[in-house]
């Protein structure tokens, strides 16, 4: 039997992931930012950790997208 709470949590997580990918694909960094908790930290390696604003600035400068014009998920 499927637990209704688990199904609800899975749907909520899936919705956040879809918003994140849509934001990256459309370069809508406000949408990307809305998928993080305000106290979130992001690390692409062990040398540096960004807060959400720093991460979004990095992504917006094409640092994380490698100059992609239209990433697709």
N, C-alpha and C positions, 0 to 999 in steps of 0.2 A: 504494500500500500504506500502511495506517495504522500509524504507529509506536506500539507498545505502551506505551512510556514516556510519549509525549504523551497517549495515552488515559487512562493512570493519573493523570497530573498534572491533566488536565481534570476527571476524576471527583473528585479531591481538592479542587480549587478549587470545583467545583459544590457539593460537600457543605458546605464552609465558608460559602458564600453562602446556602445553604438554612438552615443553623443561624442565621446572622445575621438573615435575614428572619423566621424562626420566632420568634426571641427578641424582635424588635421587635414583631411582631404580637401575641405573648402577653405583652408587657411583662416578659419574663424576662431581666433585665439581666445576670444571671450568665451566661446562655447567650450573649448578645450579646458580653460581655467575653471569653468563651472563644474567640471568632473572631479576636481580635487577638493579635499577638505582644506580649509583655510590655513591649517598648521602643517600641511603636507610638506614633505621634503622629497626631492627627486635626485637620483644619482645615476649617471650613465657609466660611471666607473668609480673606483675607490679614491680618486684624487680630489674630487670636488662634489659637493652636494649643494643643490639650489633650493631656494624656497619657490613657491608657485610663480611669483612675479618674475624672478630671475630665469626660471625654466621657460616661461612663455616668451620672454625677451630673446632668449637663445633660439628657441624654435622659430620665432618670427623673423629672426635675422638669417634664416636658412641654415643655421649651424647644425641643427638636428636633421633637417630634411635633405641635406646635401645638395641644395640647389634644385630640388625637384619642383617642377612647375605644376604637376597634377598627380600627386600620389593617390593610389587607389587601394582601398581595403575591401 
